[in-house]
Amino acid sequence: MFLFVCFQLIFQPFLIQVDHQGKPVVEWLISKEYDFGEIEREQPVSVVFEFKNISDTPIMVETVRTTCGCTAASWTETTVQPGQKGEIRVEYDAYQSGDFRKKIKVFFDKQKKPEILKISGFVK
């Protein structure tokens, strides 16, 4: 029992910190998956994924990573206060015909794991 109490006193602050950082800091205001349906070749399309800061501290989007050069992203580059909204804009270039499925990873400064957004569609 003594060892358990010592362990709790020493490591509890670290356990709380890890748990806090594992929780999502955003709520997505639209689905994290977007299907463009059928689109024209060489006619770029875009979608805006809007999010809300549900944490009690300001957050920032650190970076957004796409899976290939055919997909580009831009995002809110300022601090998003608690309760406020931000956005991730994703554009697909539509240069190749056929089905496409792309993943976009969004990294927030106060969250360990990235949020995963997905786009899909068919280029005629």
ABEGO torsion letter per residue (X at the ends): XAAAAAAAAAAAAAAAAAAAAABBABBBABBABBBAEBBBBGBBBBBBBBBBBABABBBBBABBBBABAABBBBBBABBBBBGBBBBBBBBBAGABBEBBBBBBBBBBAABABBBBBBBBEBBX
